[in-house]
Amino acid sequence: MAQQLRTAGLSIQLNIAEGSSRKSAVERRRFYEISRGSLIEVDTIFDLAVALEYLKKEELNETGLLVVKTFQMLSKMIVYENNN
């Protein structure tokens, strides 16, 4: 689970970086969508960690806010690329 979390977290950053280097809006959007999918994977891993009692939900309050904010930012980036 820890390794999967590391992989997904790294994927978020790397896909944003790679997407931002692409010339076409379609390609950028594709990488941002992959990044957002990895973020959802991270969120799911945290949900599973709570369900398996590795963590308490209260311990993830700040993390949850950051996940939501990041999801919103990625969604705005995707919408922007759809409009360009």
C-alpha positions in Angstrom: 0.0 0.0 0.0 2.8 2.4 0.9 4.6 1.7 -2.4 1.4 2.2 -4.4 0.8 5.6 -2.6 4.4 6.7 -3.5 3.9 5.6 -7.1 0.5 7.4 -7.5 1.8 10.6 -5.8 4.8 10.7 -8.1 2.6 10.1 -11.1 0.5 13.2 -10.2 3.6 15.4 -10.3 5.2 13.8 -13.3 2.1 13.9 -15.5 1.6 17.6 -14.7 5.2 18.3 -15.7 5.0 16.2 -18.8 1.6 17.7 -19.8 2.8 21.2 -19.4 5.6 20.6 -21.9 3.2 19.4 -24.7 2.4 21.8 -27.5 -1.2 20.7 -28.2 -4.1 21.3 -25.8 -5.3 17.7 -26.4 -2.0 16.3 -25.3 -1.8 18.6 -22.2 -5.4 17.7 -21.2 -4.6 13.9 -21.5 -1.7 14.2 -19.1 -3.7 16.4 -16.7 -6.5 13.8 -16.8 -4.0 11.0 -16.0 -2.7 13.1 -13.1 -6.2 13.6 -11.8 -6.8 9.9 -11.9 -3.7 9.3 -9.9 -4.9 11.8 -7.3 -8.2 9.8 -7.0 -6.0 6.7 -6.5 -4.2 8.5 -3.7 -7.5 9.4 -2.1 -8.7 5.9 -2.4 -5.6 4.5 -0.7 -6.2 6.9 2.2 -9.8 5.7 2.4 -8.6 2.1 2.5 -6.0 2.9 5.2 -8.8 4.2 7.3 -11.1 1.2 6.6 -8.2 -1.1 7.5 -7.6 0.9 10.7 -4.0 1.9 9.7 -5.0 5.6 10.2 -7.8 7.4 11.9 -10.0 9.6 9.7 -9.2 12.6 11.9 -5.6 12.3 11.1 -6.4 12.9 7.4 -8.4 16.1 7.7 -5.7 18.4 6.3 -4.7 15.8 3.7 -8.3 15.6 2.6 -8.5 19.3 2.1 -5.3 19.3 0.0 -6.7 16.4 -2.1 -9.9 18.4 -2.8 -7.9 21.5 -3.6 -5.6 19.7 -5.9 -8.6 17.9 -7.6 -10.2 21.3 -8.2 -7.0 22.8 -9.7 -6.5 19.9 -12.0 -10.1 20.1 -13.1 -9.7 23.8 -13.9 -6.6 23.0 -15.9 -8.5 20.3 -17.9 -11.4 22.7 -18.6 -8.9 25.4 -19.7 -7.4 23.0 -22.2 -10.8 22.0 -23.4 -11.6 25.6 -24.2 -8.3 26.3 -26.1 
